[in-house]
Amino acid sequence: MKKTLNLCGLLLGMAVASAAVAKLPAPAASPEAKLKAAEAAAKTAWTTKVDAYQLCQAQTRVANHVREGLAAAGKPVPTATPTPPCTDPGPFAFAPPAEVRPIEASGAHSPATTAASPPSSNQTSAETNPAPKK
């Protein structure tokens, strides 16, 4: 009986602890960590392009080998399906993203101009809005 209660208490404690840990927010990433993550993402994208390039070359070699084999055997050679050429992604080069500054610090807003005339006119409200209020 005591073992059953201890086991139930232990399981309940583990459930509460895991729920408490699950709700903790993730720590804020430092700029270095963000830069490293961006570089890893760029490297992964480049690796995918290299894999696609190598696959394209292999498929081209196999298709040429099959055509040559058919021609050597005296069988009819089907016409090649037009495909885009294999494009080499080149060597990996990572350019860190430009620093994003808030709008206030970027100088994007225009400076205030000196007022040349008063902001209001001499028209009355009735002249500006001729429709009666409901």
N, C-alpha and C positions, 0 to 999 in steps of 0.2 A: 504494500500500500504506500509506504513512504517512498519507495523507488519510483512508483508511478507518479506521485506528486512532485518529486524532484525532477523527473523527466519532463512533466508538463510545465513546470516552472521554468526549466531551462529552455524548452521550445518557445514558450511565451516571451521570455527575455530576448532570445535571438530574433524573434519576429519584430519586437519593438525596436531593438537596436538597428536592425537592417532598415526599418522604415525611417528611423531618424537619420541614418547615414544617407539614405537615398534622397532626402530632401535638402541636403546641403548644396549650396550653389557651387558651381565650378570656380576655381580660382581664376582671377583675371590674368590673361596672358600678357607677358612682357613684350615689348617691341622686338626683342631678339627672337623670342619664341614665334611670334607672328611671321617674322622674316624667314625663319627656318621652315615653318609650315608652308609658306608661299613657295620657297625654293623646292621643297619636297613635292608639292603639287605640280610645279613646272617640270621637274625631273620625271615624274610619273607620266605626264602628258607627252613629253619627248620620247620616253621609252615606248609608249603606245604607238607613236608615229614610226619609230624605228622598226618595231615589230610588224606593223602594216607594210612597210617598205620591203622588209625581208620576205614576208609572205608573198607579196606581189612579184618579187624577183623569182621566188621558187615556183610560183604558178606559171610564170612565163617560161621558165626552163622546162618544166614538165610538158607544157603545151607544145613547145618546139620539139621536144624529144618524141612525143606521140606523132606529130606531123611527119617528122623525118622517118619514123618507123613505118608509118602507113605508106609513105612514098617509096621506101625501099622494098616493101612487100608488093608494090604494084597495085595497092588498093586506092580507092578515091579518097582524096584529102579534103575534108570539109573546110569551108571558108572560115577564117578566124573571126570571132566576134569582136567588133571594135570596143576597146576598153581604154580608159585614160592611162597615160604612161605612169610608170612608177616614179614617185617623187622622193628624192633623198632629203630627209629632214636636216641633214648637216650635223655638225657637232653641237653638243649641249652648251647653251649659253644662257645664263640667268641674269636678268636685269632687275634689280630690286624695284618694287613699285614706288612711284613718286609719293612723297609725303603729302597726306591730305590734311589741309588746315581748315579750321572752321571758317565760315563765310566772313565773320567779323575780322579775322586776322588775315584774310587773303587779299584785302584791298579791293574786293569786287564791287563794293558799293561806291556810289559817286558822292563827292563832297556836296555839302549843302550850299546852295547859291544864295546870294544876297537878294532879298525881296525888292522888286522894282515897283510894286504896287501893293495896295492893301489887299488882304485875302478876301474881303467881302465887297459887295457892290451896294449901290444905293437902292436897289429894288426891294420892295417889301415882300413879305412871304406870300401875300395874296396875288401879287403880280407874278411871282415865280411859279406858284402852284395854283392855277385858277380853279381847279376842281374843288368843290366843297368837301370837307371831311365828313365821314360817315360816322 
